[in-house]
């Protein structure tokens, strides 16, 4: 594993990352909402990719992990811009992008902006448009009023401290929705989704599959798998999906 490095974006955000050189196309991991590059999936896939001799990039969006900035001041578009800049700067040629949860949404934004950087795409419990379809749609009148008056609202989380959801996150998210306009994915795509996911319902995966267009797109459902998708069978399923993409593009 390479030592921790830092990348300066054009907007002066400092992104922490690990990059291991290797065979191309490499693998890029995009993490989820309020997660960091030290998570189980990111570290496991790095070790797996290195064992395959593949290049691998994992990093923290601004306001996440070891990168600069405050989480509550960020939003989807800014995190997608972080991802676009570091992928362009650090990786060589097209990559197999692996997007987990919010990282799945961000991967779709990148596919729309720079499809030439994609050799393939694997998503894990992808959560496109979740700020609108899950958060905003699920708020009651009191929460919507608090968002307007206070600029934020706290939501309970299974993963630790409550999530502070800002008005900026919701309104800026509306500028980056991907399920309301054409979404072409002109490379091999594998969507992975657990049936016991309490955070992203299976209907989201089905809607994404139906909405997107592309020559080689598959959705795999895993009975009993939860949103973390981090147990041994789920990690193996992710490895298999990435391997499948590499076999197609080789």
Secondary structure, 3 states (H helix, E strand, C coil): CCCCEEEECCCCCEEEEEEECCEEEEEEEECCCCCCCCCHHHHHHHHHHHHCCEEEEEECCCCCCCCCCCHHHCCHHHHHHHHHHHHHHHCCCCEEEEEECHHHHHHHHHHHHCHHHEEEEEEECCCCCHHHHHHHHHCCHHHHHHHHHHCEEEECCCCCCCEEEEHHHHHHHHHHCCCCCCCECCCEEEEEEECCCCCCCHHHHHHHHHHCECCCEEEEEECCCCCCCCCHHHHHHHHHHHHHHHHHHC
